[in-house]
């Protein structure tokens, strides 16, 4: 689990945590930095217009977005795994986790291109997301 700038790995998984897993979590770190910047801008705007402490709510924007998108996808797919794998942040991370140069050339907010695409095919084998070319 990535909580920028840290990556947390359960004890039972620390010996099987691979470079691919590490890259996956670093992609989430990039997403979190982007959303932190966007949330901070929103917080400053809300503070300026006088929202008081409520203006701090957008700062952890990544986690709010992640939770809301998960709930929406859970309602749509009625399956926890499928909802999780189709969150736009997860789609970007799963599809690009094997590309170790991905973060070098990645533009900001690229996870947004996965918002309306279903790239995880239910019942696919392995731990990687399957590309469904019908949705691209």
C-alpha positions as CSV (number, residue, x, y, z in Angstrom):
1,X,0.0,0.0,0.0
2,X,1.3,3.4,-0.9
3,X,0.8,6.4,1.4
4,X,3.1,8.8,-0.3
5,X,6.0,8.9,0.2
6,X,5.9,5.5,2.0
7,X,5.1,2.0,0.7
8,X,3.8,-0.5,3.3
9,X,4.1,-4.2,2.8
10,X,2.6,-6.9,5.1
11,X,5.1,-9.1,6.8
12,X,3.9,-12.2,5.1
13,X,4.4,-10.5,1.7
14,X,7.8,-8.8,2.2
15,X,9.7,-11.7,0.6
16,X,7.6,-11.9,-2.5
17,X,7.3,-8.1,-3.0
18,X,8.7,-7.8,-6.5
19,X,10.0,-4.9,-8.7
20,X,6.7,-5.0,-10.5
21,X,4.8,-4.6,-7.2
22,X,7.2,-1.7,-6.3
23,X,6.5,0.0,-9.7
24,X,2.8,-0.5,-9.2
25,X,3.0,1.3,-5.9
26,X,5.2,4.1,-7.3
27,X,2.6,4.7,-9.9
28,X,0.1,5.2,-7.1
29,X,2.6,7.6,-5.5
30,X,2.6,9.7,-8.7
31,X,-1.2,9.7,-8.7
32,X,-1.3,10.7,-5.0
33,X,1.1,13.6,-5.7
34,X,-1.1,14.9,-8.5
35,X,-4.2,14.7,-6.5
36,X,-2.5,16.3,-3.5
37,X,-1.7,19.3,-5.6
38,X,-5.2,19.5,-7.0
39,X,-6.7,19.1,-3.6
40,X,-4.4,21.8,-2.2
41,X,-5.4,24.2,-4.9
42,X,-9.1,23.5,-4.1
43,X,-8.4,23.9,-0.4
44,X,-6.8,27.3,-0.9
45,X,-9.7,28.5,-3.0
46,X,-12.2,27.3,-0.4
47,X,-10.2,29.0,2.3
48,X,-10.2,32.3,0.4
49,X,-13.9,32.2,0.0
50,X,-14.4,31.6,3.7
51,X,-15.1,27.9,4.2
52,X,-13.0,27.7,7.3
53,X,-11.7,24.3,8.4
54,X,-14.0,22.6,5.8
55,X,-11.5,23.9,3.2
56,X,-9.1,21.1,4.3
57,X,-11.4,18.3,3.1
58,X,-10.1,18.4,-0.5
59,X,-6.5,17.9,0.5
60,X,-6.6,14.1,0.6
61,X,-8.3,14.2,-2.8
62,X,-6.8,10.9,-4.0
63,X,-8.4,8.9,-1.1
64,X,-11.8,10.6,-1.5
65,X,-11.8,10.0,-5.3
66,X,-10.6,6.4,-4.7
67,X,-13.4,5.7,-2.2
68,X,-16.1,7.3,-4.2
69,X,-15.1,5.6,-7.4
70,X,-14.9,2.2,-5.6
71,X,-18.5,2.7,-4.3
72,X,-19.8,3.7,-7.7
73,X,-18.1,0.7,-9.4
74,X,-19.3,-1.6,-6.7
75,X,-22.8,-0.5,-7.3
76,X,-22.3,-1.0,-11.1
77,X,-20.5,-4.4,-11.0
78,X,-21.8,-5.9,-7.8
79,X,-18.5,-7.6,-7.3
80,X,-15.7,-6.3,-4.9
81,X,-12.8,-7.6,-7.0
82,X,-14.2,-6.3,-10.3
83,X,-15.0,-2.9,-8.7
84,X,-11.5,-2.7,-7.3
85,X,-9.8,-3.7,-10.5
86,X,-11.8,-1.1,-12.5
87,X,-11.0,1.9,-10.4
88,X,-9.1,4.2,-12.8
89,X,-6.1,4.5,-10.5
90,X,-5.8,0.7,-10.3
91,X,-6.3,0.3,-14.1
92,X,-3.4,2.6,-14.8
93,X,-1.2,1.0,-12.2
94,X,-2.0,-2.6,-13.2
95,X,-1.6,-2.0,-17.0
96,X,1.7,-0.2,-16.6
97,X,3.3,-1.9,-13.7
98,X,5.6,-4.0,-15.9
99,X,6.9,-0.9,-17.8
100,X,9.7,0.3,-15.6
101,X,10.1,3.5,-17.7
102,X,6.4,4.4,-17.5
103,X,6.9,7.0,-14.8
104,X,9.6,8.7,-16.8
105,X,7.3,9.5,-19.7
106,X,4.0,9.7,-17.9
107,X,2.0,12.9,-18.2
108,X,-0.1,14.1,-15.2
109,X,-3.5,12.8,-14.5
110,X,-3.2,9.9,-17.0
111,X,-5.3,7.8,-14.7
112,X,-8.3,9.9,-15.9
113,X,-8.2,8.2,-19.3
114,X,-9.4,5.0,-17.6
115,X,-12.4,6.5,-16.0
116,X,-14.8,5.3,-18.7
117,X,-12.9,2.2,-19.8
118,X,-13.2,-1.2,-18.5
119,X,-9.8,-2.8,-18.9
120,X,-10.1,-5.5,-16.3
121,X,-12.0,-8.5,-17.7
122,X,-13.8,-10.5,-15.0
123,X,-12.4,-14.0,-14.8
124,X,-9.0,-13.2,-16.4
125,X,-6.1,-15.2,-15.3
126,X,-3.1,-14.0,-13.3
127,X,-2.7,-10.9,-11.2
128,X,-2.4,-8.5,-14.1
129,X,-5.3,-6.6,-15.6
130,X,-6.5,-7.8,-19.0
131,X,-6.9,-5.4,-21.8
132,X,-10.3,-5.5,-23.4
133,X,-9.7,-3.9,-26.8
134,X,-13.5,-3.4,-27.3
135,X,-13.4,-0.6,-24.7
136,X,-10.4,1.3,-26.2
